[in-house]
Amino acid sequence: MNRTLLTAAAALITHATVAQTQDTPPTAWGRAPDAHAPLSAAAAGWLGGWSPLRTISDAPRGMLRAPLAPGLLDAPPPIAGAFFLSGAPGALARDLATVADSTRFGELRLRLAGADGDYRRPLDPGASSVAGASGQGWARVGKRGVAIGRFVVDREKLEPSSNTGRVTPYVSSPFLATDSVTPPMARTRARLEGALSGDLFGFGIGASVGLEVREHTTYDFPLRRAGRSAHPAWSVGAERALPWYGVRIGAYARSMEPVETDILSPRPLPTIYYPIRGFDEPIAVPIFDAVFTREQRRAHAAGATGAFTVLGTVVTVTHERGSLAEDGVLAVQANPAKNLWRATGRETRAQLQRAVGDDWRLTVVGVDESHDGDAVRLDLEGTAYVASHSRQAIEFDLRGSLAGWRVAVIAGGAMTARRADDFVAQLFVDVDGAQTFGALELARDLRWGAVATGVSGASSAASGSVPAVAELLPVNQRLLAPMLAYEVGEARALAWWATGAYRVRWGTVLSSVRYETAAPAREVPELLQPSGTRTGWSVSLGVRY
Amino acid sequence: MVRRPGYAPSRVPFTMPSTGSFTIDIPLAVNTLQLQQLIVTADRTGRARGELGTASVIDRDAIANQIASSLQGVLELLPGVPLQPPGLDAAAQFSLRSLATSAAAGGGAFGGSSAADISASGTLIVLDGVPLSNNANLQSVGARGEVVPPASTAGGGVDLRRIPASALERVEVIRGVPSARWGDLTQGAIIVDTRAAAMAPEFAARFDPRTSEGNIVGGRSFASEEHVLTLTTNLAQTAALSSLSSAATTRGAVQLAHRWRRGTAPDGRLSLDGRTPLARLTLDSRVDWFQLRYDAPERLDIEEGRTSFQDDRGLRINERARLALDGSTLELTVSYDGQTQFTSEARRLTRPTTPFTDRLTEGRTIGTFVEGPYSAAYTLSGAPRMLFTRLEWDRNPWESESALRIAQTRVGVELRREWNNGAGYDFAIDKPPQTGTFNGARGYDRPRRFDDAAPLVTSAAYADTRLLFSRGDWIAELQPGVRLSVLHDGTSWFSGARSAMLEPRVNAQLSPRPWLRLRAGAGSVSKLPTIAQLSPAQQYFDLVNVNRFTPDPRERLAVVTTFIRDPSNPDLGLARGAKREGGFELDGGSKFGALSVTWFNDRIRGASTLRRDPSTLPRDRYALADTALGSGQPGRIVDPPLFSEPVPIFLDRYVNGGRLDNRGVEFVASLPTIQSLRTRVEIGGATVETVFGTDERDLGPSTRLAEFQVDTQVQRVPYFAGATSRSKRTIITWRVVHHQPELGLVITGTLQQRLGEERQTLTANDSLSFLGYVTREGELIEVPPSERTAPQYADLRAARGDTRNAITTIPNDWLLSLQVAKSVLGTGRLSFYVFNTFDRFVTFTAAAARAAPSTRFGVELTLPTAGLWGGR
């Protein structure tokens, strides 16, 4: 089998698939998937780690973005503990109890955002815009309890969309329904997440629930692509504090059952249906009647947590093992044939936090995660495709005061490895990537409030093997090759933002703007690598109380 | 209830001791969600005002917490009611204690009333003291109709989408035996009070991917609270799932309520709020307007040429005058409800080559031939009207030292007149919205006017009393009553009685201990037939005398004789119902929770169903002249006819032939609040079995009858006993309510299980199951069972064909819905809801499948805007 060996450059590079979720900006914190870049533009990265919607044994591959702002004015500084590190709900109450200045937090935001540009993969939308509202906060409940919650409601327009109706097409599973058109689409989403924790008989007990639901449909187009997804998730946990060195040990379990249903109704405009199954050339199926696809996932994970304080440093370590089962069906009947994807994975996270001097705080977060999976096609027997993915990332967050300014610096890097082998097509991918990222934000308190501005950047590159373009048949040359070229390409992303805070009697009014761009650092047109640039912007207005 | 300016109303249940004083601290909060004692479920053990029958009471807090677009969504708080996604998706009819059954060979087998229609129309909806009626709704294409309007509720219950949930203040659902005050019902009564009080203006908006809704509610008092004016407005739109339909439903509703209280009652009584003196004269005026518009334009990706449109509008004016007398109250209610209903349907139909006449009168016609595809369109223009008045005398409790006393006595009379002023059913006669009806004997429908239909005129008188007996801990209550319902045969209340029924009813309750209540009820009820059933459309029979179809269109000849028959039934009258129930309630307070169990057995006899009455028409056969091929002439018939042959016809006639039995058990268990988790669990459910059948004969499959009509070689067809359909289902609903008053947070998880659902058809369908036969002369000849094996009946011993004994078991399934409400910005409320959280889809068994409504989600924001109106 012919292969193309691609090598990439330096230590400061990584490949674009390093992102933890579909669009996630680079970070070592965990995060629940978002559909596209504009949707996650206005929240501090560390606040996403506790989400019960965070994937299990899966690695959605997002486009490269510059990191989010540290959020000097938007959110409290990162909080140490197993809840914010891994979403262990039993630790929530104690995590927040250790932070004297953050016993209550709440914000509401309205947001407009957009992204467009040529630098994208075939199944990423050409342009997207979103308008939405979000809110998050935590507060004490009773004497020993803490509740935390978050919501997002938004409506996204994709003009044009891509060749698939699937919300997050680039995940570990090799199965995906695509077609030959890119109609404009509207998506409506609501996400709710919350956790409640308290102290009971000396144990920290907690539970968290998350739910994301979407509905999408085409508009102003002579065929109908419609669908919906529901992603419920929950976790429970407990922890025990021991009387020396601030030791806390705990355990948690979490589970989720995401399901997505899509219906393609090719009337009056007939279209061609391409069921992607790994790297095998999709069969082109002209369709004249509706095509139904439904992916049902079940994922479970269990983890252990530990924390202690030594030399003034709070150290938190979590370890989690999980499994994922995905069934994909193409028919509404009693026992339909199924595409099966099964994966198992593990994840270890560590966090160190300590004061540096009187005015600074350093937080270090690291993650080591991996998972393996295999797939069975509905039209074949036996394993048709296997894949594995691993990622190691570290992030430093240093923030404090200097000469009347508040300063936050984020720096980090990540290494990834992805291997996928399609036994039917006899093609495989073996890519190692590296990524570095950093952010700097400065804030100044003023008489009436505060202002902040900052920049962030990320760079990625990779080395490894992907199938040569010549090895691929026409559909895969169109849908697969650019994606693989994106994975092994070099890219850079930059972002700039500014935030203003105006104090009022009952809280603070916040407004912010952000602009970001991403582009390949080196173009490789012979691999059909996407070229051009991609830009995004967001504007938000909110209140913090 | 406690109200204080600047605070949310606070409801606190308590038991007043028989002597002495009672002090209670009632915490108030700015936002209802911050109240410690917030109850967001129905009070299943409560009682409707003036009623002793089993009831559920849903108050404003529960309504506000229920994500619902209309009254129907609020009623999901009742035990045994299936959850539906919020919105205006489909016509919302509601049936108490009843299930739909299959239509196989029952009354609904050929377009008549189904079990669902009968029970929905038998569920009385009372809005602000005045019944809503669907009796004059004629938006139907009748028994022979083929292109059925999808959003019509004609023949069934009131479309509850016209009542926005935001307009509701309190809903009392009498599931048991209603008092004699309520008539024209078989299932129970839903008593709805709309919002009419001084309140700060409140704006609420709801958005989900398919439904958008906005409400403004506000009320203000004037002149030292002598006048209170309340305005409620609602605008909502729901679009159907875009992959399935182009339909969108839009509703607008405005309600203006005015209350004028004058003077004070001579006996110093307090009004229902317990704080203000009862006025000498209270005038409650209501003006309600609504528009419900369903529009499904043509969408080529679904079906070419198909459009549906329906526009229902209504204006309702109520006036209730209550005059407080010394020791009693006299109440006069007058209401006028005028609606316009417009339906427009179009379909692309294809018909075979058929002789055709557009004749509107009886007689012979040289017809034409029609064939091929065409656009069939029709309109239904209805204008239902209802005039209602009730005069009621309500005697206050007799003051008495004895153990037995009279708690309430009511005597009243009701007059009601319903009619329809609509232009009617209209279409191009040569492009009828029917293709399968015509067979050379049966004809197509013709346009008809609705204002020709006779009005429905009824009157009623009732009396009931409530007796209270107490000795020690023992308290017994008895509410006997009787109602006389009369359906008049003329157009005024002075005409004679076409049908009348005396309806005795009694409810009893015994509380031997404060925590135990035993109760039972029984009574007779009645339901009016609808105007459509009393004045059905005339049925046309177009007998083909000559059918000469040649290749040359000029030489074709069709001769058709039109007969018109009136299927109205002068004997059609009230359907009779008998309701029985018994049950108990255990109330352990907040420490032990509560349990309520009710068994019920409701029987309806004489429900309006369709019966096919055989008859005969003479078909003349003619010799033809001048029929040489190639002549270019159609030829001519030679009079007189050669001979005449009988053609059997079947008139679809409404009769009191339906039997509908509903029995089952309902339960509600409220578990004690888990204080440490601030969580309350309530389990409610019902097992209901519905058996539906008719006393009338079944003539077998329509195709067999059609062949019998046109094939003169077939001398007779068998008839059978009507089949019976049975449905059974258990629904258990678990509601888990987690409430954090400090956060103003209420999380409600609703898990609904649907268990043990089965549908069965019970019928005799062996070769000896026929009861007799119909001759070509339209005679019914009964064959005794002992003779059915005789050789001369061999032709009748065929398989019945249209029905078979079958039982279908629907798979068990469950749904989970989630709702989170949070106080925001002081007095506001932000709610999220997700219906079918896990997007459960289709559940299969070997023989059946159950599809769940798809996931629906959205957000609702309520913002009180205190101060905008200045007053309170």
Interface residues (C-beta under 8 A of the other chain):
Chain A: L108 A139 V141 G142 A147 G149 F151 V153 T188 A190 L192 G194 L200 L211 V213 E215 T217 P222 L223 R224 A226 R228 S229 A230 P232 E257 V259 T261 I263 S265 P266 R267 P268 A290 R294 V332 Q333 A334 N335
Chain B: F207 D208 P209 R210 L241 S242 S243 L300 D301 I302 S676 Q740 E742 L743 L745 I747 L818 V820 K822 V824 F832 V834 N836 T837 F838 D839 F841 V842 F844 T845 A846 A849 S854 T855 F857 G858 V859
